[in-house]
Amino acid sequence: MSTKNWPHNGHGASDPGRDRDDLAVGRSSVDTHHHEPDEHTRLLPNRVDSTSISYLSPDDPAVSPYNLWTVRLVRAITVIFTCLTFICLLFFAVPSQPARVVSIVTAALLLVDVVMMLAVEKTRHEELWVGVASVIWATLMAVWAVAADRTVQWGKTEEEERLTGRPETRRTLLEWVQVLLSSIMLTLVSIVVLLTTCTLTLRALDARVAPPGERYWVDEDKYQIHLFCSGPKLDAHGNRTTTVLFEGGEDAVERELWQFADNAVKNGSIARYCFADRPGIAWSDAAPSPLSASMASDVLSQALSRAGEEGPWVLASAGIGSLYSRVFSSRHGQEVRGLLMIDPLHEDLLGRVGAPGRGFRLWLQGVLSPCGLDRIPAAILRHRSARDRIYGGSAYQSGGVIFAKLQESLVANSLTRRDVVSSRTIQYRTTPVVVVTSGVQMRKDSEWESKTRRLIKSGGLWRDAR
């Protein structure tokens, strides 16, 4: 290959670095049409004429709102409702007495639901205007269905008498099939409405049970948290009494630790205690999503502040509640005198809480919970009381608890895990911690045992009081 076209330096040798620079400059000048700036030169790049970003024409088919999944979801929901309306229109011209009776029963049940929602303060507070408006709209639609069916029956009879001289009582096979299908579908809807009415009745009956403590507005007055305290705030010398702050595990404090706390006060082990229900559990309202451990600790701090509770604290918790106590302790280090954790959950095991299968089961339970498929038989056959449904053995069946556990599951392995890991860094190293573990559980679950031992021994901070 000839080398006469390659640039040379003064000694006749090629300079590779200079060659690359010259080529880069040449390409730049060709690509950008470089010219000296003058009074017409733009100070900011022109987005339309820019060569770095290529925009499509507004008439291009690719420019469509269907590129967004939210728009596609809304369209799919609209199509589903349109299909349901089309199915209803198939039976519109074939009125029947059974369908009309079932529709009247459905409308009456929905009217009862509206009255209970508006009359009972607790249900009105929990459902908000969205739930009340939804039931009112469903009631109006049920009344409209009855009126439409009755109008079609009247028109059919009038036309048959006018054109044939008598009303027709016979039906074709196709009409009988239509009557059968419409009656079955309306009966299923009526059964769902009946179950929902029974569940709403149980909730209205449960509202008669007053909480033992007070409910305080938190998170800019969006919802209320239930807080209960027992014992004197000041001792005999006028000093603030150390308060044991209990945090429940998988169940409410009222079921797990309330009796234990009362007995401790009676035998003189502690002088005062408090506990708060996490959002969605027992008498506390459900919180907006997402809700991580740090967010739950923040609303607990707000409730304590509004109640005038300042500590000092000894935090006692069980199960997954120990994670919330650790986050709370890291944020109130000077006010926390110690921690007592019973069968604590290690943050490395949060993957079990946030497992997709568990989340799907909770979601499915939440969808079916308004029907009360387990609450209604438990109340009728097993004689479950209101306290059982609020914080006892049947509390897991309530929609609020299911929603709270679903919230917990969705952020367990992300936000909550991050909060707990961060709390270990800022936790006061001088805060005494006692861990009470279950020997039975440790023998059954080797991973739980190893994580618990690591929690006990990490950094010399934890002491095993098993």
C-alpha positions in Angstrom: 0.0 0.0 0.0 1.3 3.4 -0.9 2.0 5.8 2.0 2.3 9.1 0.1 -1.2 10.1 1.2 -0.5 9.7 4.9 0.7 12.9 6.8 4.3 12.9 8.0 6.2 14.8 10.7 9.4 16.6 10.2 11.4 13.3 10.3 9.2 11.6 7.7 7.4 9.4 10.3 3.7 9.1 10.8 2.2 10.5 14.0 -0.8 8.2 15.0 -2.1 10.5 17.8 -2.1 13.6 15.5 -3.8 11.5 12.7 -6.6 10.5 15.0 -7.2 14.1 16.2 -7.2 15.4 12.6 -9.7 12.7 11.6 -12.0 13.5 14.6 -11.9 17.2 13.8 -12.7 16.5 10.2 -15.7 14.4 11.1 -17.0 16.9 13.6 -16.8 19.7 11.1 -18.6 17.7 8.4 -21.3 16.4 10.7 -22.2 19.6 12.5 -21.5 22.1 9.6 -19.3 24.0 11.9 -19.2 27.8 11.4 -18.2 30.7 13.5 -20.9 32.0 15.9 -22.6 35.3 15.0 -25.6 37.3 16.1 -27.9 34.6 14.6 -26.4 31.7 16.5 -28.9 30.0 19.0 -27.8 30.0 22.6 -29.9 26.9 23.3 -30.2 23.8 21.0 -33.2 23.6 18.8 -35.1 20.4 19.8 -36.8 20.1 16.4 -33.7 20.6 14.3 -31.3 18.8 16.7 -29.5 15.8 15.2 -29.1 14.1 18.6 -32.9 13.4 19.1 -35.1 12.2 16.4 -38.8 13.0 16.9 -41.7 11.4 15.2 -44.5 13.1 13.3 -47.7 13.6 15.3 -49.5 11.6 12.5 -47.2 8.6 12.9 -49.1 5.5 14.1 -46.5 4.9 16.7 -47.6 8.1 18.6 -50.4 6.5 20.5 -51.7 6.6 24.1 -51.9 2.8 24.0 -48.1 2.8 24.5 -48.9 3.3 28.2 -50.1 0.3 30.2 -52.4 2.4 32.3 -54.3 3.5 29.2 -54.5 -0.1 28.0 -55.8 -1.2 31.5 -58.5 1.4 31.4 -59.5 0.4 27.9 -59.6 -3.3 29.0 -61.9 -2.5 31.9 -64.1 -0.4 29.6 -64.3 -3.4 27.2 -65.3 -5.7 30.0 -68.1 -3.5 31.2 -69.2 -3.1 27.6 -69.4 -6.9 27.2 -71.4 -7.2 30.4 -73.8 -4.6 29.2 -74.1 -6.5 25.9 -74.9 -9.7 27.7 -77.6 -8.0 29.7 -79.1 -6.7 26.5 -79.5 -10.2 25.2 -82.1 -10.8 27.9 -83.6 -7.4 27.8 -86.6 -8.3 25.6 -87.5 -11.5 27.6 -88.9 -10.3 30.9 -89.6 -13.0 33.6 -91.2 -13.0 37.0 -88.3 -14.9 38.7 -85.7 -12.4 37.4 -87.9 -9.5 38.5 -88.3 -10.9 42.1 -84.6 -11.5 42.4 -83.9 -8.0 41.2 -86.3 -6.6 43.8 -84.6 -8.6 46.6 -81.2 -7.3 45.4 -82.3 -3.7 45.3 -83.8 -4.1 48.8 -80.6 -5.6 50.2 -78.5 -2.8 48.7 -80.8 -0.2 50.2 -80.2 -1.8 53.6 -76.5 -1.6 53.0 -76.8 2.1 52.2 -78.8 2.7 55.4 -76.2 0.8 57.6 -73.3 2.6 56.0 -74.8 6.0 56.6 -76.3 5.2 60.0 -73.2 3.6 61.6 -70.4 6.0 62.2 -67.6 3.4 62.1 -68.6 1.9 58.8 -69.1 5.4 57.3 -65.7 6.4 58.5 -64.1 3.2 57.1 -65.8 3.2 53.7 -65.4 7.0 53.1 -67.3 8.6 50.3 -66.1 6.2 47.7 -67.7 3.2 49.3 -70.9 5.0 50.1 -71.2 6.4 46.6 -70.5 2.9 45.1 -73.3 1.3 47.1 -75.7 4.1 46.3 -74.9 3.7 42.6 -75.4 -0.1 42.8 -78.7 0.5 44.5 -79.9 2.9 41.7 -78.8 0.4 39.1 -80.7 -2.4 40.8 -83.8 -0.2 40.9 -83.3 0.7 37.3 -83.1 -3.0 36.4 -86.4 -3.7 38.1 -88.1 -0.7 36.4 -86.7 -1.7 33.0 -87.9 -5.3 33.3 -91.4 -4.1 34.5 -91.6 -1.6 31.6 -90.7 -4.3 29.0 -93.3 -6.7 30.5 -96.0 -4.0 30.3 -95.0 -3.1 26.8 -95.0 -6.7 25.7 -98.4 -7.3 27.1 -99.8 -4.1 25.6 -98.6 -4.9 22.1 -99.7 -8.5 22.2 -103.2 -7.5 23.2 -103.3 -4.8 20.5 -102.0 -7.0 17.8 -103.2 -10.5 18.7 -106.1 -9.8 20.9 -104.7 -11.6 24.0 -101.4 -11.7 26.0 -99.1 -14.5 25.1 -98.1 -16.9 27.9 -96.1 -19.4 25.8 -92.4 -19.2 25.4 -90.1 -20.6 22.8 -87.1 -22.8 23.7 -84.7 -20.0 23.1 -86.7 -17.7 25.4 -86.8 -20.4 28.2 -83.0 -20.7 27.9 -82.7 -16.9 28.2 -85.0 -16.8 31.2 -83.0 -19.6 32.8 -79.6 -18.0 32.3 -80.8 -14.5 33.4 -82.4 -16.0 36.5 -79.2 -17.9 37.4 -77.0 -14.8 36.9 -79.2 -12.5 38.9 -79.5 -15.1 41.7 -75.7 -15.3 41.9 -75.5 -11.5 42.1 -78.2 -11.5 44.8 -76.3 -14.1 46.8 -73.2 -12.0 46.7 -75.2 -9.0 47.8 -76.8 -11.0 50.6 -73.4 -12.1 51.9 -72.1 -8.6 51.7 -75.1 -7.4 53.7 -74.4 -10.0 56.4 -70.8 -9.0 56.6 -71.7 -5.3 56.9 -74.2 -6.2 59.6 -71.4 -7.9 61.6 -69.2 -4.9 61.2 -72.0 -2.7 62.4 -72.5 -4.9 65.5 -68.7 -4.9 66.1 -68.8 -1.1 66.1 -70.6 -1.2 69.4 -67.4 -2.4 71.1 -65.5 0.7 72.2 -61.7 0.7 72.1 -60.0 0.5 75.5 -57.9 3.6 74.6 -58.1 6.6 72.4 -57.8 7.0 68.6 -55.5 9.8 67.4 -55.3 11.4 63.9 -51.9 10.8 62.2 -50.2 11.4 58.8 -51.8 14.9 58.3 -55.1 13.7 59.7 -55.6 11.0 57.1 -56.4 8.2 59.4 -56.5 7.3 63.1 -54.3 5.1 65.3 -55.6 3.4 68.5 -53.3 4.0 71.5 -53.9 2.6 75.1 -51.9 3.4 78.2 -52.3 2.2 81.7 -50.6 3.3 84.9 -49.3 6.6 86.4 -47.0 8.9 84.3 -45.1 10.0 87.4 -43.7 8.0 90.3 -43.7 8.9 94.0 -40.8 11.3 93.5 -42.4 13.2 90.6 -40.1 11.6 88.0 -41.5 10.2 84.7 -42.3 6.6 85.0 -40.5 4.2 82.6 -43.2 2.9 80.3 -43.2 -0.5 78.6 -44.3 0.0 74.9 -45.7 -3.2 73.5 -45.6 -4.1 69.8 -47.6 -7.0 68.6 -46.4 -9.6 66.1 -48.6 -11.3 63.6 -51.7 -10.6 65.8 -52.9 -7.6 67.7 -51.4 -6.7 71.1 -54.8 -7.2 72.6 -54.6 -10.9 71.8 -51.0 -11.7 72.5 -49.5 -9.4 75.1 -52.3 -7.4 76.8 -53.0 -9.9 79.5 -49.3 -10.4 80.0 -48.9 -6.6 80.5 -51.8 -6.4 83.0 -50.3 -9.3 85.0 -46.9 -7.6 85.1 -48.5 -4.4 86.5 -50.4 -6.4 89.1 -47.4 -8.3 90.4 -45.3 -5.1 90.4 -42.9 -6.1 87.6 -43.7 -2.9 85.7 -45.4 0.3 86.7 -46.8 1.4 83.4 -47.4 0.2 79.8 -48.7 1.4 76.5 -49.5 -0.3 73.2 -50.7 0.9 69.8 -52.4 -1.1 67.0 -50.6 -0.9 63.8 -52.6 0.5 60.8 -55.4 -1.8 59.8 -55.2 -4.0 62.9 -57.9 -4.0 65.7 -59.2 -0.4 66.2 -56.7 1.4 64.0 -57.6 2.5 60.5 -55.9 1.2 57.4 -53.1 3.4 56.1 -52.5 4.4 52.5 -50.0 2.3 50.6 -47.0 1.8 50.7 -46.5 1.3 54.5 -43.0 0.2 55.6 -41.6 -0.3 59.1 -40.2 3.3 59.2 -43.6 4.7 58.1 -45.4 2.7 60.8 -42.9 3.9 63.4 -43.5 7.5 62.3 -47.2 7.3 62.8 -46.7 5.6 66.1 -44.5 8.6 67.1 -47.2 11.0 66.0 -49.9 9.2 68.0 -47.6 9.1 71.1 -46.9 12.8 70.7 -50.6 13.7 70.4 -51.3 11.7 73.5 -48.7 13.5 75.5 -46.5 10.4 75.9 -42.8 11.1 76.1 -41.3 8.0 77.6 -38.7 6.9 78.7 -39.5 3.6 77.0 -38.7 -0.1 77.3 -39.8 -1.7 74.0 -41.3 -5.2 74.2 -42.3 -6.9 71.0 -43.0 -10.3 69.5 -42.4 -11.9 66.1 -42.4 -9.4 63.2 -43.2 -6.7 65.6 -39.6 -6.8 66.7 -38.6 -5.2 63.4 -40.9 -2.3 64.1 -39.5 -1.9 67.6 -35.9 -1.9 66.3 -36.7 0.9 63.8 -38.6 2.8 66.5 -35.6 2.4 68.9 -33.1 3.7 66.4 -35.2 6.8 66.0 -35.7 7.4 69.7 -32.4 6.2 71.0 -32.2 8.7 74.0 -35.7 7.8 75.2 -35.3 4.0 74.9 -34.0 2.3 78.1 -34.0 -1.3 76.6 -35.6 -3.8 74.3 -37.3 -7.1 75.0 -37.9 -9.2 71.9 -39.9 -12.5 72.0 -39.2 -14.8 69.1 -38.0 -12.0 66.9 -37.9 -12.2 63.2 -34.5 -11.6 61.5 -34.5 -9.2 58.6 -33.0 -12.0 56.4 -36.2 -13.9 56.7 -38.4 -11.1 55.4 -38.3 -12.9 52.0 -40.9 -15.3 53.6 -43.2 -12.4 54.5 -42.8 -10.9 51.0 -43.1 -14.2 49.0 -45.2 -13.7 45.8 -47.4 -16.7 46.7 -48.2 -15.3 50.1 -49.0 -11.9 48.6 -51.3 -13.5 46.0 -53.2 -15.5 48.6 -53.6 -12.3 50.7 -54.9 -10.4 47.6 -57.4 -13.2 46.9 -58.6 -13.2 50.5 -59.0 -9.5 50.3 -61.1 -9.8 47.1 -63.4 -12.4 48.8 -63.4 -10.8 52.3 -66.5 -8.6 51.7 -68.5 -11.8 51.1 -67.6 -13.0 54.6 -67.3 -16.6 53.5 -65.5 -17.5 56.7 -66.7 -14.7 59.1 -70.4 -15.5 58.7 -70.2 -19.2 59.4 -67.9 -18.5 62.3 -70.4 -16.1 63.8 -73.4 -18.4 63.3 -71.9 -21.8 63.9 -69.0 -21.2 66.2 -70.5 -18.2 68.0 -67.6 -15.9 67.5 -68.0 -12.6 69.4 -67.3 -9.1 68.3 -64.0 -9.1 70.3 -63.0 -12.3 68.5 -63.5 -10.5 65.1 -61.8 -7.3 66.2 -58.6 -8.7 67.8 -59.2 -12.3 68.6 -59.0 -15.6 66.8 -61.2 -14.4 63.9 -59.4 -11.1 63.4 -57.4 -12.5 60.4 -60.7 -12.7 58.5 -61.4 -9.0 58.5 -60.6 -6.9 55.4 -58.5 -4.4 57.4 -56.1 -7.1 58.7 -55.8 -8.7 55.3 -55.1 -5.4 53.7 -52.5 -4.6 56.4 -50.7 -7.9 55.9 -50.8 -7.4 52.1 -49.2 -4.0 52.6 -46.6 -5.6 54.9 -45.9 -8.3 52.3 -45.5 -5.9 49.4 -42.6 -3.9 51.0 -41.2 -6.6 53.3 -38.2 -7.4 51.2 -37.5 -3.9 50.0 -38.5 -0.8 52.0 -38.9 -2.6 55.4 -35.7 -4.6 55.0 -33.8 -1.3 54.1 -35.3 0.4 57.2 -34.3 -2.5 59.5 -30.7 -2.7 58.1 -30.3 1.1 58.5 -31.6 0.9 62.1 -28.8 -1.4 63.0 -26.3 1.2 62.0 -27.8 4.1 64.1 -29.0 2.0 67.0 -27.4 3.1 70.3 -24.8 0.5 71.2 -25.4 0.9 74.9 -29.1 0.1 74.7 -29.6 -3.3 76.5 -31.4 -5.9 74.6 -32.9 -9.2 75.8 -34.0 -11.9 73.3 -36.4 -14.6 74.4 -36.5 -17.5 71.9 -38.6 -20.6 71.5 -36.7 -23.9 71.7 -39.5 -25.7 69.9 -39.3 -23.3 66.9 -35.6 -23.5 66.8 -35.7 -27.2 66.5 -38.3 -27.1 63.8 -36.7 -24.5 61.6 -32.9 -24.6 61.2 -32.8 -21.4 59.2 -34.8 -19.5 61.8 -32.5 -20.8 64.5 -29.3 -19.7 62.7 -30.7 -16.3 62.0 -31.9 -15.9 65.6 -28.5 -16.8 66.9 -26.8 -14.4 64.6 -29.2 -11.7 65.8 -28.3 -12.6 69.4 -24.6 -12.5 68.9 -24.1 -9.8 66.3 -21.7 -7.1 67.6 -22.1 -8.3 71.2 -25.2 -6.2 71.4 -27.7 -9.0 71.9 -28.1 -11.2 74.9 -29.9 -14.5 74.9 -32.3 -14.8 77.8 -33.8 -18.1 76.6 
